[in-house]
Amino acid sequence: MTPQPTAPTAHDAVAPADPWPAPVADGPLDALVDVPGSKSLTNRYLVLAALADGPGRLRGALASRDTVLMARALEQLGARVEQDGTDWSVTPAPVGDRSGARPDDGQPLEVDCGLAGTVMRFLPPVAALTGRPVRFDGDPEARVRPMGPVLRALRALGARVDDEDRGTLPFTVTGSAAVVGGQVDVDASGSSQFVSGLLLAGALLPRGLTVRHTGRTLPSLPHIQMTVAVLREAGVVVDDTRPGIWQVHPGPVAARDVRVEPDLSNAAPFLCAALAVGGTVRVPGWPTTTTQPGAMLPDLLTAMGGSVSLDGDVLTVRGTGEVRGIDVDLHAAGEIAPTIAALATLADSPTRLRGIAHVRNHETDRLTALATEIVRLGGQAEQTADGLVITPRPLHGATVRTYHDHRMATAAALIGLRVPGVEVVDVATTRKTLPDFVGMWSGMLGRSGMPGRA
């Protein structure tokens, strides 16, 4: 049985609730915040479990909109996912037979991607391992997210792809016996997920798969390193010794019982809160080594004026309410850029965020969205070719749009800790990766029963 979603698995058909009034902190914080499991790791582990040579289990899995969409999509492809709290059991899908021998009623399988980049980019290569046509679609906002590089790669590998030459959702992927692997070139300048999706399916191709990145830039390299790491943990041989080239050897994917790390990027707004208003925020379960991009946070928060320590597995951040501006390249960790941008609006000097042109292709054009909403709050934010320059100005309350982007919602909440009158449109979009963001935010502030819902 598929896990029960904590948020809709299709875009809300009704208007969002009234804007959520972001709470202002009463004083310095003293909070312990348990952050749920990593969405990036949960969805990678789910894909590999569905391709494995036996049943597997994920412990500490994140139950959010994106992960539920992934679980339901994998069930469409033949896997079975069962939930027991945060423990998810996965029975693999019978993929690998591209002869069309599986039962076929003549209709394509339907995959709802929602607004989840991992679903729309990871699962088309898995679909090419089946003998059935698989149609992918998602939220209206998802239909503008680029898919061309992975679709061209699948065509080059022998799959049939029908996208009416859009390079976006919706599209249909049909595998065949001709999909045997080999070498493929991909321009992953727009998203590292193009590479990760191909690598995750590569071991089940008879010839394995060699992916060569052809673009001038490669964003979010830690996410590709994460993919390589989880493949190796599952016994897959991956050669990544040559820059921009990854070779996955053919072979079985081992069934595993794995524990999912906390989502370090989701910890960012809570840890940044200690700097914004002063006090201490602690996050347990912080790994000593990790491939998550959020591992940059301790160094970033130290540079911005915080005091950071790791005692056992508890990361502690202390702040005074004074924030320093920084000049930093976030090319490897674009997903935390909205949070750092929000903190920068409260700093005592300008901040320049570099290397994040690729976040224009995330849930929304994050550079434009951030600049627009910071200005709406009275701040100054200017877009550059690859980032933002934020110059602190006196801020005032306003109704902040989120553009169906969970990171925009949490960024606005962070600013609201210091600025009265910040109201967040569609705070429920945080369900994408944080099913109970409002409750967690309230708990950090030592409050309960606050208005608003997520």
Sequence and secondary structure as in RCSB ss.txt:
>XXXX:A:sequence
MTPQPTAPTAHDAVAPADPWPAPVADGPLDALVDVPGSKSLTNRYLVLAALADGPGRLRGALASRDTVLMARALE
QLGARVEQDGTDWSVTPAPVGDRSGARPDDGQPLEVDCGLAGTVMRFLPPVAALTGRPVRFDGDPEARVRPMGPV
LRALRALGARVDDEDRGTLPFTVTGSAAVVGGQVDVDASGSSQFVSGLLLAGALLPRGLTVRHTGRTLPSLPHIQ
MTVAVLREAGVVVDDTRPGIWQVHPGPVAARDVRVEPDLSNAAPFLCAALAVGGTVRVPGWPTTTTQPGAMLPDL
LTAMGGSVSLDGDVLTVRGTGEVRGIDVDLHAAGEIAPTIAALATLADSPTRLRGIAHVRNHETDRLTALATEIV
RLGGQAEQTADGLVITPRPLHGATVRTYHDHRMATAAALIGLRVPGVEVVDVATTRKTLPDFVGMWSGMLGRSGM
PGRA
>XXXX:A:secstr
     SS SS  SS   S EE     S EEEE    B HHHHHHHHHHHHHSSS EEEES   SHHHHHHHHHHH
HTT EEEEETTEEEEE   TT  SS S   SS EEEE TT HHHHHHHHHHHTTSSSEEEEE  GGGGGS  HHH
HHHHHHTT EEESTT SSSSEEEE  TT   EEEEE  SS THHHHHHHHHHTTSTT EEEEE SS    HHHHH
HHHHHHHHTT  EE  STTEEEE        EEE  B HHHHHHHHHHHHHH EEEEETT  SS   GGGGHHHH
HHHTT EEEEETTEEEEEE S     EEE GGGGGGHHHHHHHHTTSSS EEEES GGGGGSSS HHHHHHHHHH
HTT EEEE SSSEEEE      EEE  TT HHHHHHHHHHHTTSTTEEETTGGGGGGT TTHHHHHHHHTT  S 
S   
